[in-house]
Amino acid sequence: MTFLARRRLRVAAAALATGLVAAACNGDGGGDGDEGGDGEAAGSVAQNYDFSGLSLHVGTKDFDEQYILAQIVVQALEAAGAEVEYTADLASPDGARNALLAGEVDLAWEYTGTAWFNYLGNEEPIDDPMEQYQAVAEQDLEQNGVVWSEPAPFDNTYGFAMSREAYEEHGFETVSDLAEWVEANPDQATLCADATFPTRDDGLPRIEEVYGFEWPSGSIIGNMDFGVIYESIADRDPCEIGEIFTTDGRILTLDLHVLEDDQGGFVSYLSSVQMMQELADEHPELLELFAELGAPIDEELMTEMNAAVSSEGEFPEDVAERYLRDHGFI
């Protein structure tokens, strides 16, 4: 049961019990606290937050990064005394978002770029990542009553990558280097991409506009599954370049070289925890906690955690626990 559902039940129960409160208050909870802790050294979460008696439902999309981020929140909330229900594998891109709006979950990580385009209906990106975050937070609160926590530093945006062998052969450091090569070598410039990247506004069309070149349509191999794209880049078959997500763990395990987006063509996808305004108003300290939990996560760390799950076979909950302990949260 979600926080909002429980709250409505509490309101109804409170109205029923109004006449009994004065007599009953001595026997009704209030100070039984002191759970957990018991002599064990507590991390900063247990020291600074007390969510005893609070029940929350965390939902997550259906990929490794989301599982890890959700587990960080779940375990931190439990360390603070909350009762937490967890639902994974809500279908991307909008399963967790829809569950939040429907009151089926209370908390879910989301990306600013996804919200800006997919949920809020904007067509033009905002170049500065924090300005885009602010715009998303303001518009989503006004239109949907959704509150966004302070984002983590890592940016899981799109990017271009190539194998180490191809990098040593071509020497590309930046997307500008790549654009020059594509113009000069249209037949060799093979690109592996998913179904949407070649046509979506924040995908290849924006990159072509920002960098002033055009990728030959005959050299684009689209409709590929992302798992296949990474392997295809590593094998240089059937493509020399591939569309990737910049924090994907396979970048490390397949030793791929990611090109620097030197002209800022790719739209930002910062990550925050979403909740409905009613919950944020009643427990604003949740926003403080989530900002603290996300603050150490840069692209390098997120990529390493993703690799631990997707390539090394660790469980997301174990990776999340290690992160929380390494940073003194639990």
Salt bridges, closest charged atoms under 4 A:
GLU83 OE2 - ARG6 NH2 3.72
GLU85 OE1 - HIS57 ND1 3.72
GLU110 OE2 - LYS61 NZ 2.75
ASP127 OD1 - ARG206 NH2 2.65
ASP140 OD2 - ARG97 NH1 2.65
GLU165 OE1 - ARG236 NH1 2.89
GLU169 OE1 - ARG236 NH2 3.12
ASP202 OD1 - ARG200 NE 2.55
GLU240 OE2 - HIS170 NE2 2.79
GLU240 OE2 - ARG236 NH2 2.45
ASP248 OD2 - ARG250 NH2 2.77
ASP255 OD1 - ARG164 NH2 3.25
GLU278 OE2 - ARG7 NH1 2.66
GLU282 OE1 - ARG7 NE 2.47
GLU282 OE2 - ARG10 NH2 3.33
GLU285 OE2 - HIS283 ND1 3.42
GLU314 OE1 - ARG322 NH1 2.83
GLU321 OE2 - ARG325 NE 3.00
